[in-house]
Amino acid sequence: MIKKSLKKWYVVSSLVTLLGTGIYTYGCADGWWSYSSISNFTPEAFADDSYKPLFFAPYDRFYNGGYMDNASLFNEDIVVEWTTYLKGRLEESEVKKFLLSSQENEEEINQLYANLKGKNKTTWNLKDERVQNFVTFLYQAKAIENYSNDSYSYWDYESYTASAMEENQADKVEKVYKGLRSNDAFYTNRMWFQVMKAKFYSTNRASVITFFEESAAKQPKNTLYYRGLSYVAGAYYQAGDFNHSNALYAEVFNGNAMLRQTALYNYRPMDTANTKEVAKTIPSKEVQAALWAMQGYYTNSLDALKEMMDVDKKSPHANFLLTRWVNQQEAAVLKFREASFKSSKEYFASLNKAIDQPGLDWIKSIAKQPEQVDNPALWLLASGYLAIFQGEYQEADQALAQAKKEAKGNTLVDNQIRLFNLINRVSQIKKMDARAEEIILLDMEWIYNEIMPKSNWEDPFRYDYALHWVRQYLAAIYAEQGNSVMSEIMYSNLDFYGNVDNTVKMEKFLLAAKKTKFEQLMVNQYAYNLSDIYERRAINLFYQDKIEQAIVEMKKAEPIKAEYAYSGESYVKPYKNTELLGNPFNGKIQDCNDCDHQAKQSVKYTKLSFLEKIQEMQDKVAKGEDVFNNALLVGNAFYNGTYYGNARVFYYNALVNEYGNFISPSERKYLLHMGQAKKYYSVAKKAATTNEQKAKIAYLEAKVERNEFYAEQYQNKDYYWGAGWDDPMFKKWKGFQELATLYKDTKYYQEVINECGYFRTYLEKNHQ
């Protein structure tokens, strides 16, 4: 056995706000993206599955991951072929067991092979010629698989060495093949392939070339033939003769669909001049076309496509290469970003510059002769789709209409055409009115009512980005017309709800009984509802200390039935009935939200009952009833209702959209603001009659000072990473000073020393 390092063997109002967000806001919205979220052009509509790994994939080596498992690629076919050949002599389960796990069943195979000479009894009828052939095949294949199926640990890449079969062992397999006297073509063909395999994995890899040249003419051009041809190409590749290897891989690519990806993976890209020279050595125009197809995958797809069309206009290989070019072109358009556009006209003018115009002109010239190509609908769709981005709407319309005739009932192609027609019509809209709505209504209903309900992750039809873009574009048109409500419904920007007047406009529109069919369709698709709006208003009013008004709005935030997006399971959004996780009226020494959430609570507050309890306490304060305690508890409520407290759930709302540690600038004025807590602590301080009460207020005011410092120093930044190890976490808060100088004789003072490390550090540095 010879070993070689694996490393040596491994060769193998500006419109830009609405229109410029593109893939980034949509494709990554939930941490996952699909090709449908970055593209409109569906390659699956135009080429069969053998080309699928070769489609354009901007972030992957192969489309959809396209993992190549060569060791098991043919397993299913092998089992079926041998089972059919044996005609019931053995059960399929036995055939599969020995074919796919020959190394694990090595001892049994050795016994069966020995039994061919009658040494032992067996349940198999070893006198039957086909069973004898199967056993002999297993015996020979088992020895070769020790080398062909050699595997290694990815974690041990550097030290791994690959094994090669000794040349004399390969010669023994060849001797068995040449000694065959059977007229059994099936068996002979498979033993021939075992010789090819043995020689390729032997120490004399080049010997596979000679053997193939001597014997290939007698073999049928089936999968085994092309697998054998791949071995020959690999031998040339290892020898550095890439002209020969590329020519042979082109023959494999053209001749066997299952090996298409493997052939392309092993293809060595060349410059154009060299590729032309290699093409001259290939007698078949179909194989020449395959050569250019692989070359175009790695280099300029359009240049290779032109060369291919000069050789063979009817080549089916042109289809996948053309889809790659279209996907590459739209990638430049759909990701397009400029500084700012004053109008939709200026926006489309910018897109025009992003398209390869000479390339598109050539595509159009070919599309005008649809009878000369393999897939006329593809060429017409490519030219029509990209013409839209050139502002050539009539030309696009004509191309799409002609493509419809060529589609011949292909549902995926028909869907693609209808989608492009929608994009074409929307692109021409300069004003949203009844006429514009009528033009696009049926297609929008088609997407929402027919396409989306049936869609799943395996559905290749790409409509996501197109729908997203349509909504963005129409939102921009509505904004230009001053219709802020429909602009928000078409493409939501939560800043819209920062303006109270906008919430009133949206409420009025959603409650209106009279809407056009298009408006109602989009309202049905709108992500937010009246309860979201009422709850958002109540939250904002709370932070403004307008509790009575907040209660009115929160009461309107009725629970709503909803469905989870992925599972489709129904649930209820509780809104006003949402339970707070901790007691929002607690004001403890340590801010430990998790501790408060886990603590036993005699009363569980909802968002609504929380507000109602605050109002009850405020009324008592106004009446002079137990002012200290009531003002203290109201102060705690406002404290806990901020980012720093245990009642963050109170501000959890789809329109507020704050669920994490980073608070957006528009919400900081409420969620990081301690003004209301400070106000009520001040009221309580004035009403305090004992040192214990005063000590408590002094400490709570210190916490307020600390939070205000954190907000200003660390959280009012573009990005919030928290404080660093060397950044100050506390200062000489006024509350600390009061507590340390005025109330050290209180029980509360001792409790603070026991629980607050910052206060202990303060004392060590300032009151030793």
C-alpha positions in Angstrom: 0.0 0.0 0.0 1.4 3.4 -1.0 0.4 6.6 0.9 0.5 10.2 -0.3 -0.3 13.4 1.4 -3.9 14.5 0.9 -2.8 18.1 0.3 -1.0 17.0 -2.8 -4.0 15.0 -4.1 -6.6 17.7 -3.3 -6.9 19.3 -6.7 -10.2 18.9 -7.3 -38.5 62.9 0.2 -36.3 61.0 -1.4 -37.0 57.7 -3.1 -33.8 56.2 -1.8 -35.3 55.8 1.7 -38.0 53.5 0.2 -36.4 52.1 -2.9 -32.8 51.8 -1.8 -33.2 49.3 1.0 -33.3 46.2 -1.2 -32.1 42.9 0.0 -30.6 44.0 3.2 -33.9 45.0 5.0 -35.9 42.1 3.6 -33.6 39.2 2.9 -32.0 39.2 6.3 -35.0 40.3 8.3 -35.3 37.1 10.3 -31.7 35.9 10.0 -32.4 33.8 6.9 -32.4 34.6 3.2 -33.4 32.7 0.1 -32.7 33.2 -3.6 -36.3 34.5 -3.8 -35.4 37.4 -1.5 -32.5 38.6 -3.7 -33.7 37.8 -7.2 -36.8 37.8 -9.5 -35.5 35.5 -12.3 -36.2 31.8 -11.6 -33.5 29.6 -13.3 -35.4 26.4 -12.4 -38.0 27.4 -15.0 -35.6 27.0 -17.9 -33.1 24.2 -17.2 -33.5 20.6 -15.8 -32.3 19.5 -12.4 -29.0 18.3 -13.6 -28.0 22.0 -14.1 -29.4 23.1 -10.8 -26.1 23.1 -8.8 -24.7 25.3 -11.5 -27.2 28.1 -11.3 -25.9 31.5 -10.1 -25.3 31.5 -6.4 -23.7 34.7 -5.2 -22.7 33.4 -1.8 -22.1 29.7 -2.5 -19.8 27.6 -4.6 -22.8 25.7 -5.9 -26.5 26.6 -5.9 -28.4 25.7 -2.7 -25.2 24.4 -1.2 -25.0 21.8 -4.0 -23.0 19.3 -1.9 -21.3 16.6 -4.0 -21.4 13.2 -2.4 -19.7 11.2 -5.1 -19.3 8.1 -2.9 -23.1 7.6 -2.7 -24.2 9.4 -5.9 -25.0 6.2 -7.8 -26.0 3.9 -4.9 -29.7 3.8 -5.7 -29.1 3.0 -9.4 -26.5 0.3 -8.6 -28.9 -1.5 -6.3 -31.8 -1.3 -8.8 -29.6 -2.5 -11.7 -28.2 -5.5 -9.9 -31.6 -6.4 -8.4 -33.1 -6.3 -11.9 -30.2 -8.4 -13.2 -30.6 -11.1 -10.6 -34.3 -11.5 -11.4 -35.4 -12.5 -7.9 -32.5 -14.8 -7.2 -31.7 -12.7 -4.2 -33.9 -10.3 -2.2 -33.3 -6.6 -2.8 -32.4 -6.1 0.8 -29.6 -8.6 0.5 -28.3 -7.0 -2.7 -28.3 -3.6 -1.1 -26.6 -4.9 2.0 -23.6 -6.4 0.2 -23.3 -3.7 -2.5 -23.4 -0.7 -0.2 -21.6 -2.2 2.8 -19.1 -4.5 1.3 -16.3 -3.6 3.7 -18.6 -4.2 6.7 -19.5 -7.6 5.2 -16.0 -8.5 4.1 -15.9 -11.8 5.9 -19.2 -13.0 4.4 -18.2 -11.9 1.0 -14.9 -13.9 1.3 -16.8 -17.0 2.4 -19.2 -16.7 -0.5 -16.3 -16.3 -2.9 -14.6 -19.3 -1.4 -17.8 -21.3 -1.7 -17.8 -20.7 -5.5 -15.3 -23.6 -5.4 -17.7 -25.7 -3.3 -15.9 -25.6 0.0 -18.9 -24.8 2.2 -22.6 -24.8 1.9 -24.6 -21.5 1.6 -28.2 -20.5 1.2 -27.3 -18.8 -2.1 -27.5 -20.9 -5.3 -23.9 -20.6 -6.3 -24.4 -22.8 -9.3 -26.4 -20.1 -10.9 -24.2 -18.1 -13.3 -25.7 -14.7 -12.4 -25.3 -15.3 -8.6 -21.7 -16.4 -9.4 -21.1 -13.1 -11.3 -22.5 -11.1 -8.4 -20.3 -12.8 -5.8 -17.2 -12.3 -8.0 -18.1 -8.7 -8.5 -18.5 -8.2 -4.8 -15.2 -9.8 -4.1 -13.3 -7.6 -6.5 -15.1 -4.4 -5.7 -14.5 -4.9 -2.0 -10.8 -4.7 -2.4 -10.9 -1.6 -4.5 -13.3 0.2 -2.2 -10.6 0.2 0.5 -9.0 2.9 -1.7 -11.8 4.6 -3.6 -13.9 5.2 -0.5 -11.0 6.3 1.7 -12.1 9.0 4.1 -10.5 11.3 6.6 -11.4 13.6 9.5 -11.6 17.3 8.7 -10.0 18.0 12.0 -6.9 15.9 11.0 -6.4 17.3 7.5 -2.8 18.2 7.9 -1.6 14.8 9.0 -3.8 12.7 6.8 -2.3 10.6 4.0 -4.3 9.0 1.3 -3.8 5.3 0.4 -3.1 4.1 -3.2 -3.6 0.5 -4.4 -0.4 -1.3 -5.5 -0.2 -1.5 -9.3 0.0 -5.3 -9.2 -3.3 -5.5 -7.3 -4.9 -3.4 -10.1 -3.4 -5.8 -12.6 -5.0 -8.7 -10.9 -8.4 -7.1 -11.4 -7.6 -6.5 -15.0 -6.6 -10.2 -15.4 -10.0 -11.3 -14.0 -11.8 -9.0 -16.6 -9.7 -10.2 -19.5 -10.3 -13.8 -18.5 -14.0 -13.5 -18.7 -15.6 -15.9 -21.2 -19.1 -14.9 -20.6 -21.4 -13.2 -23.2 -23.1 -11.4 -20.3 -22.8 -7.8 -21.3 -24.1 -6.4 -18.0 -21.5 -8.3 -16.0 -18.7 -7.7 -18.4 -19.4 -3.9 -18.4 -19.3 -3.7 -14.6 -16.1 -5.7 -14.3 -14.6 -3.3 -16.9 -15.5 -0.4 -14.7 -13.9 -2.1 -11.7 -10.6 -2.3 -13.7 -11.0 1.5 -14.5 -11.5 2.2 -10.9 -8.6 0.1 -9.7 -6.2 1.6 -12.1 -7.3 5.2 -11.2 -6.7 4.5 -7.5 -3.5 2.7 -8.0 0.1 3.9 -7.8 0.2 4.1 -11.6 -2.8 6.3 -12.2 -1.8 7.0 -15.8 -2.4 3.3 -16.6 -6.1 4.1 -16.7 -5.6 6.1 -19.8 -4.1 3.2 -21.8 -6.6 0.7 -20.6 -9.5 3.0 -21.5 -8.1 3.6 -25.0 -7.7 -0.1 -25.6 -11.1 -1.2 -24.2 -13.7 1.7 -24.3 -14.9 1.1 -27.8 -16.4 -2.2 -26.7 -18.4 -0.6 -23.9 -21.9 0.9 -24.1 -21.9 4.7 -23.5 -23.8 4.4 -20.2 -23.2 5.9 -16.8 -20.3 3.6 -16.2 -18.6 4.6 -19.4 -18.7 8.3 -18.4 -17.6 7.5 -14.9 -14.7 5.7 -16.5 -14.0 8.7 -18.8 -13.9 10.9 -15.7 -11.1 8.8 -14.3 -9.2 9.3 -17.6 -9.8 13.0 -17.3 -8.6 12.9 -13.7 -5.4 11.1 -14.7 -4.7 13.8 -17.3 -5.5 16.5 -14.7 -3.0 15.0 -12.2 -0.4 14.9 -14.9 -1.0 18.7 -15.5 -2.4 18.1 -19.0 -5.4 20.4 -18.5 -6.2 20.7 -22.2 -6.8 16.9 -22.4 -8.6 16.8 -19.0 -10.9 19.7 -19.9 -11.8 18.2 -23.3 -12.7 14.9 -21.6 -14.7 16.6 -18.8 -16.6 18.4 -21.5 -17.6 15.1 -23.0 -18.7 13.9 -19.6 -20.6 17.1 -19.0 -22.4 16.7 -22.2 -22.9 12.9 -22.1 -24.1 12.2 -18.6 -26.5 14.5 -16.5 -25.6 12.9 -13.2 -21.9 13.7 -13.6 -22.5 17.3 -14.8 -21.6 18.9 -11.5 -18.6 16.7 -10.9 -17.2 17.4 -14.4 -17.6 21.1 -13.9 -16.0 21.0 -10.4 -12.9 19.3 -11.9 -12.8 21.6 -14.9 -9.7 23.9 -15.0 -10.6 27.4 -16.3 -8.5 28.7 -19.2 -8.1 31.9 -21.0 -10.3 32.4 -24.1 -7.5 31.7 -26.6 -6.6 28.4 -25.0 -10.3 27.4 -24.8 -10.7 28.0 -28.5 -7.6 25.8 -29.2 -9.0 23.0 -27.0 -12.4 23.3 -28.8 -10.7 22.7 -32.1 -9.6 19.3 -30.9 -13.2 18.2 -30.2 -15.0 16.9 -33.2 -18.5 17.1 -31.7 -20.3 20.5 -31.7 -22.3 19.4 -28.7 -19.2 18.7 -26.6 -17.6 21.9 -27.8 -20.7 23.7 -26.5 -20.3 21.8 -23.2 -16.7 23.1 -23.0 -17.9 26.7 -23.4 -20.6 26.1 -20.8 -18.1 25.1 -18.2 -15.7 27.9 -19.2 -18.6 30.4 -18.8 -19.4 29.1 -15.4 -16.0 30.2 -14.1 -15.3 33.2 -16.4 -17.4 35.7 -18.3 -20.7 33.9 -18.9 -21.8 36.1 -21.8 -18.6 35.8 -23.7 -18.7 32.0 -23.3 -22.4 32.0 -24.3 -21.5 33.9 -27.5 -18.8 31.3 -28.3 -21.3 28.5 -27.6 -24.0 29.9 -29.8 -21.5 30.2 -32.7 -20.9 26.5 -32.3 -24.3 25.1 -31.5 -27.3 27.5 -31.2 -29.6 24.7 -30.2 -27.4 23.5 -27.3 -29.4 23.0 -24.1 -26.3 24.0 -22.1 -26.9 27.6 -23.2 -30.0 27.7 -21.0 -28.3 27.5 -17.6 -25.5 29.8 -18.8 -28.0 32.4 -19.9 -29.9 32.2 -16.5 -26.6 32.9 -14.8 -26.0 36.0 -16.9 -29.5 37.3 -16.2 -29.1 36.6 -12.5 -25.8 38.4 -12.5 -27.3 41.4 -14.3 -30.3 41.7 -11.9 -28.0 41.4 -8.9 -26.4 44.7 -10.0 -29.8 46.3 -10.4 -31.6 44.9 -7.3 -28.7 45.8 -5.0 -28.3 49.2 -6.6 -27.8 52.1 -4.1 -27.2 55.8 -4.9 -27.2 58.8 -2.6 -30.7 60.2 -3.3 -33.3 60.3 -6.1 -35.7 63.1 -6.5 -38.1 61.2 -8.6 -39.0 57.7 -9.9 -37.7 58.8 -13.3 -34.3 59.5 -11.9 -34.4 56.2 -10.0 -35.0 54.2 -13.2 -32.3 56.2 -15.1 -29.8 55.0 -12.5 -30.9 51.4 -13.1 -30.3 51.8 -16.8 -26.6 52.4 -16.2 -26.2 49.2 -14.2 -27.2 46.8 -17.0 -24.7 45.5 -19.5 -26.3 47.2 -22.5 -24.2 45.7 -25.3 -24.8 42.3 -23.8 -28.5 42.9 -23.6 -28.6 44.0 -27.2 -27.0 40.8 -28.2 -29.5 38.8 -26.1 -32.3 40.7 -27.9 -30.9 39.9 -31.3 -30.9 36.1 -30.5 -34.4 36.4 -29.0 -35.7 37.7 -32.3 -34.9 34.3 -33.8 -36.6 32.0 -31.3 -36.8 29.1 -33.7 -33.0 28.8 -33.7 -32.5 28.3 -29.9 -33.3 25.4 -27.6 -35.5 27.4 -25.2 -37.2 30.3 -27.0 -39.2 31.3 -23.9 -36.0 31.8 -21.9 -34.4 34.2 -24.4 -37.6 36.2 -24.8 -38.1 36.4 -21.0 -34.4 37.4 -20.5 -34.7 40.2 -23.0 -38.1 41.3 -21.9 -37.3 41.3 -18.2 -34.1 43.3 -18.5 -35.8 45.7 -20.9 -38.0 46.8 -18.1 -34.9 48.3 -16.3 -34.1 50.1 -19.5 -37.4 51.8 -19.5 -38.4 50.0 -22.7 -41.8 49.0 -21.4 -43.5 48.4 -24.8 -40.6 46.2 -26.0 -40.8 44.3 -22.7 -44.5 43.8 -23.1 -44.1 42.4 -26.6 -41.3 40.0 -25.5 -43.3 38.7 -22.6 -46.3 38.2 -24.7 -44.3 36.2 -27.2 -42.7 34.2 -24.4 -46.2 33.3 -23.2 -46.8 31.6 -26.6 -43.5 29.7 -26.3 -44.1 28.6 -22.7 -46.4 25.8 -23.8 -48.2 25.3 -20.5 -45.2 25.3 -18.3 -46.6 26.6 -15.0 -43.4 27.9 -13.6 -42.6 29.8 -16.8 -46.2 31.1 -16.9 -45.8 32.4 -13.3 -42.5 34.0 -14.2 -44.1 35.8 -17.1 -47.0 37.0 -15.1 -44.6 38.3 -12.4 -42.6 40.2 -15.0 -45.7 41.7 -16.4 -46.6 43.0 -13.0 -43.1 44.6 -12.6 -43.4 46.1 -16.0 -46.8 47.7 -15.2 -45.8 49.0 -11.8 -42.6 50.5 -13.3 -44.8 52.7 -15.5 -47.0 54.0 -12.7 -46.3 57.6 -11.9 -49.5 58.2 -9.9 -51.6 55.9 -7.8 -55.2 56.4 -8.7 -58.2 54.2 -9.6 -56.8 53.4 -13.0 -53.4 52.3 -11.6 -55.1 50.2 -8.9 -57.2 48.4 -11.6 -54.1 47.7 -13.7 -52.3 45.8 -10.9 -55.1 44.5 -8.7 -55.6 41.1 -10.2 -51.9 40.3 -10.2 -51.5 41.4 -6.6 -54.5 39.2 -5.6 -52.9 36.4 -7.5 -49.7 36.6 -5.5 -51.4 37.0 -2.1 -54.3 34.6 -2.6 -52.9 31.9 -4.9 -49.1 31.9 -4.8 -48.2 32.7 -1.2 -50.7 30.2 0.4 -49.1 27.3 -1.5 -45.5 28.5 -1.3 -42.9 26.6 0.8 -39.1 26.6 1.2 -38.8 24.1 -1.7 -40.9 26.2 -4.1 -38.4 27.6 -6.7 -40.6 30.4 -7.9 -39.0 33.7 -7.0 -41.6 36.3 -6.2 -40.5 37.6 -2.7 -38.2 40.3 -3.9 -40.5 41.4 -6.7 -43.4 41.7 -4.3 -41.2 43.6 -1.8 -40.0 45.9 -4.5 -43.5 46.6 -5.8 -44.6 47.6 -2.3 -41.5 49.8 -1.9 -42.0 51.5 -5.2 -45.7 52.2 -4.7 -45.0 53.4 -1.2 -42.6 56.0 -2.8 -45.3 57.0 -5.2 -47.9 57.4 -2.5 -45.4 59.5 -0.5 -44.8 61.7 -3.5 -48.6 62.3 -3.6 -48.7 63.1 0.1 -50.6 60.0 1.0 -48.6 59.0 4.1 -51.1 56.4 5.3 -51.0 54.2 2.1 -47.3 54.8 1.9 -47.0 53.3 5.4 -49.3 50.4 4.5 -47.4 49.6 1.4 -44.0 49.7 3.0 -43.9 50.2 6.7 -41.5 52.6 8.5 -42.2 52.6 12.2 -41.1 56.2 12.5 -44.5 56.9 11.1 -46.0 56.1 14.4 -43.8 58.5 16.3 -46.2 61.2 15.2 -49.5 61.1 17.1 -51.3 62.7 14.1 -50.2 59.8 11.9 -51.7 57.3 14.4 -55.0 59.1 14.2 -54.9 59.1 10.4 -54.2 55.4 10.3 -56.9 54.6 12.8 -59.5 56.5 10.8 -58.4 54.8 7.6 -58.5 51.3 9.1 -61.9 51.9 10.6 -63.3 53.4 7.4 -65.9 51.1 5.8 -65.3 52.4 2.3 -62.1 51.3 0.8 -61.2 50.3 -2.8 -60.5 46.7 -3.5 -56.8 47.4 -3.8 -56.7 49.3 -0.5 -58.5 46.5 1.3 -56.2 43.9 -0.1 -53.2 45.8 1.2 -54.8 46.5 4.5 -55.3 42.7 4.8 -51.6 42.2 4.3 -50.6 45.0 6.6 -48.5 43.8 9.5 -50.1 45.9 12.1 -53.6 46.4 13.5 -55.7 48.8 15.6 -54.7 47.1 18.8 -51.1 47.7 18.0 -51.9 51.4 17.5 -54.0 51.8 20.7 -51.4 49.9 22.7 -48.6 52.1 21.3 -50.6 55.3 22.2 -51.2 54.0 25.7 -47.5 53.3 26.1 -46.5 56.8 24.9 -49.1 58.4 27.2 -47.8 56.5 30.1 -44.3 58.0 29.7 -45.9 61.4 29.5 -47.7 60.8 32.8 -51.1 61.0 31.1 -52.4 57.9 32.9 -56.1 58.5 32.4 -55.7 58.9 28.7 -53.4 55.9 28.6 -56.1 53.8 30.2 -58.6 54.9 27.6 -56.3 53.8 24.8 -55.2 50.6 26.5 -58.8 49.5 27.0 -59.2 49.6 23.2 -56.3 47.3 22.7 -58.4 44.2 22.6 -56.8 40.7 22.3 -56.6 39.4 18.7 -56.3 35.9 17.3 -53.2 35.4 15.1 -51.2 32.7 13.5 -47.5 31.9 13.7 -45.8 32.6 10.4 -44.1 29.2 10.0 -46.2 26.7 11.7 -49.6 28.3 11.0 -50.7 27.5 14.6 -53.1 30.0 16.0 -52.6 31.9 19.2 -53.9 35.0 20.9 -52.1 38.3 21.1 -53.1 39.5 24.6 -52.4 43.3 24.3 -54.1 44.9 27.3 -54.2 41.6 29.1 -50.5 41.0 28.8 -49.1 40.0 32.2 -46.0 41.9 33.5 -43.3 39.5 34.6 -42.5 41.1 38.0 -44.2 43.4 40.5 -43.8 46.8 38.8 -44.3 48.7 42.1 -41.2 47.2 43.8 -38.3 49.4 44.4 -35.5 47.2 45.6 -31.9 48.0 46.4 -30.6 45.8 43.6 -32.0 45.9 40.1 -32.4 42.3 39.4 -35.1 41.8 36.9 -34.8 38.1 36.7 -35.1 37.9 40.5 -38.2 40.0 40.4 -39.7 37.9 37.7 -39.1 34.7 39.7 -40.3 36.1 43.0 -43.7 35.1 44.4 -46.3 37.7 43.5 -49.6 37.9 45.4 -51.0 40.2 42.6 -50.2 39.7 38.9 -50.6 42.9 37.0 -51.5 43.2 33.3 -50.7 46.3 31.2 -54.2 47.6 31.8 -54.4 46.9 35.5 -50.9 48.3 36.0 -52.1 51.6 34.6 -55.3 51.5 36.6 -53.4 50.9 39.8 -51.1 53.9 39.1 -54.2 56.1 38.6 -55.6 54.8 41.9 -52.4 55.8 43.7 -52.1 59.1 41.9 -55.7 59.9 43.0 -54.7 59.2 46.6 -51.6 61.5 46.3 -53.8 64.2 44.9 -56.2 63.8 47.9 -53.3 63.8 50.4 -53.8 60.2 51.4 -50.6 58.4 52.5 -48.6 60.5 50.1 -45.2 59.1 50.8 -46.1 55.5 50.1 -48.3 56.2 47.1 -45.9 58.6 45.5 -43.0 56.1 46.2 -45.0 53.3 44.5 -45.9 55.5 41.5 -42.2 56.5 41.2 -41.2 52.8 41.3 -43.8 52.1 38.5 -42.3 54.7 36.3 -38.8 53.5 37.1 -39.7 49.8 36.3 -41.5 50.9 33.1 -38.2 52.0 31.6 -35.4 50.0 30.1 -33.8 49.8 33.6 -36.8 48.3 35.4 -38.5 44.9 35.8 -41.5 45.8 33.6 -40.0 46.1 30.2 -42.8 43.9 29.0 -45.0 47.0 29.3 -43.4 48.7 26.4 -43.2 45.5 24.3 -45.3 46.5 21.3 -44.9 45.8 17.5 -44.9 49.5 16.7 -42.5 50.4 19.5 -40.3 47.5 18.4 -37.9 47.5 21.3 -37.1 44.1 22.7 -33.3 44.2 23.2 -30.5 46.1 24.9 -30.0 48.7 22.1 -32.7 51.3 22.2 -33.3 53.2 18.9 -32.8 57.0 19.1 -36.5 57.7 18.5 -37.5 55.7 21.6 -34.8 56.8 24.0 -36.7 59.9 25.1 -39.2 57.5 26.8 -37.5 54.2 27.5 -34.2 55.7 28.9 -35.9 58.7 30.6 -36.1 58.9 34.4 -38.0 62.1 34.6 -41.3 60.7 35.8 -39.7 58.4 38.4 -37.6 61.4 39.6 -40.7 63.5 39.9 -42.6 61.1 42.1 -39.6 60.3 44.2 -39.4 64.0 44.8 -43.0 64.1 45.9 -42.4 61.2 48.2 -39.3 62.9 49.6 -41.2 66.0 50.6 -43.8 63.8 52.3 -41.2 61.7 54.2 -41.5 62.0 57.9 -38.9 59.4 59.1 -35.2 59.0 58.4 -35.9 55.5 57.2 -38.2 56.9 54.5 -35.7 59.7 53.7 -32.9 57.2 53.5 -34.8 55.1 51.0 -35.6 58.0 48.8 -32.0 59.1 48.8 -30.9 55.7 47.6 -33.6 55.5 44.9 -32.6 59.0 43.7 -29.0 57.7 43.4 -30.3 54.9 41.2 -32.0 57.5 39.0 -28.8 59.5 38.8 -26.9 56.4 37.8 -29.4 55.5 35.1 -29.2 59.0 33.7 -25.4 58.8 33.6 -25.6 55.4 31.8 -28.1 56.7 29.3 -26.0 59.8 28.5 -22.6 58.2 28.7 -23.1 54.8 27.1 -26.6 54.3 25.6 -27.0 57.5 23.6 -24.6 56.1 21.0 -25.1 54.8 17.5 -24.2 51.4 18.8 -24.6 50.2 22.3 -21.9 47.8 23.6 -22.2 48.6 27.2 -19.4 50.1 29.4 -15.9 48.7 29.0 -13.8 47.3 31.9 -12.1 50.6 32.5 -15.2 52.8 32.1 -16.8 54.3 35.2 -19.8 52.5 36.5 -20.7 54.9 39.3 -19.9 58.4 40.6 -20.4 60.4 43.7 -24.2 60.4 43.3 -25.9 63.0 45.4 -28.1 60.3 46.8 -25.1 58.4 47.9 -23.8 61.5 49.7 -27.1 62.1 51.4 -27.4 58.5 52.5 -23.8 58.4 53.8 -23.9 61.7 55.7 -27.4 62.1 56.9 -28.8 58.6 57.4 -26.0 56.3 58.5 -27.9 55.5 61.6 -30.8 53.9 59.8 -31.6 50.3 59.2 -32.0 51.0 55.5 -28.4 52.3 55.4 -27.1 49.0 56.6 -29.2 47.1 54.1 -27.7 49.2 51.3 -24.2 48.4 52.5 -25.0 44.7 52.6 -26.5 44.7 49.0 -24.8 47.4 47.0 -21.2 47.0 46.2 -21.0 50.4 44.5 -22.1 52.0 47.7 -19.5 50.1 49.7 -16.8 51.2 47.3 -18.0 54.8 47.6 -17.8 54.6 51.3 -14.3 53.1 51.2 -13.0 56.0 49.0 -14.9 58.8 50.6 -15.8 58.0 54.2 -12.9 56.1 55.7 
